[in-house]
Amino acid sequence: MGATFWMKRYLQAAVPLFAILAAVEWIKGSTTREDYLSAAVWALAAAGIFTYAAWRRYRNAKACGMCDDLAAARNASAKVKKP
C-alpha cells in the first residue's frame, strides 16, 4: 500500500471528523473562526493518530498461523477425491 492509499485514508478520517466537530460548534452557537480552527486542528490530529496506528499495524503484520492452517486444510480437502 503506497503513500496515496494512506493519504486517502487520512482524508477519509479527517474530513468527516471535522464536519462533526464543526457541527457541534455550530449547534452550541459558537461560530467564531477560532472554534472552527480548533475543530480543524483536533480533526487533523485525531486523523493522524488513527492513520498512524493503522499504518503501524499494517507494517508490523505477522503471518497468522491459524489462517495458514485453515488454508492448507481447505487445499488438502479439495485434493481428496470423494467416491
N, C-alpha and C positions, 0 to 999 in steps of 0.2 A: 504494500500500500504506500503510495507515494505522497508527496507533500500536498498535492491537490486534494486528495482524499481527506487528509487531516484538516486542511483549511476549510473544506466544505463542512466537515463535522463540527468544527469550531463555530462557523457561522450559523449552522443549524441549531446550535445550542445558544449562541449569544443573542440572535435576533428575537426569538420568542421570549427569552428571559427579559430582554429589555422592554419588550412590549408589555409583558406582565407587570414589571416594576413601574413602568411609566403609567400604566393604567391605574395602579394602586395610588400613585402620587396624584393623579388627576381626580380619582374618586375622593381622596382625602381633602381635596380642594386646594392643595398647594401646588401650583403650576408655575413656579419660578424656574428660571434657567438652571439654577443650582440643583434643584430637585431632579430635573431630567438628566443633568450631568452626573449626579450621584447614581441614578438608576443605570446610566450607561457604564459607569466605572464598575459598579457591582456586577452587572451583566457580563462585562468583559473578563473580570477576574474569575467569576464562577465558571464561565465557559472555558477559560484557560485551564482551571483546575480539572474540570471534567474531561477535557480533551487530553491533557497530560496524563491523567490516570488511565484513560482508555489506551493511549499510545504505549504507555509503560506495560500494561497488561499484554498488549499485542506483541511488544518487543520481547518480553520475558516468557512468552508462551512456551510451555513444555509439552512434550508428547503425552497423550493420555493413554495409559496402559490399558484401561478398561475398554476404551473406544477401539484400540488396536485389536484387542482380543475379540470384540464383537465382530469387527470386520473380517478377521481371519475365520471365525466360526461361520459366518454367512457364506464366505467363499468356499469353505470346505463342504458345507451342506449343499451348495449349488452344484458341486462337482460329483457328489454321490448320486448315482442313478437309482431311481426308485423302480421296483419291479412292476 
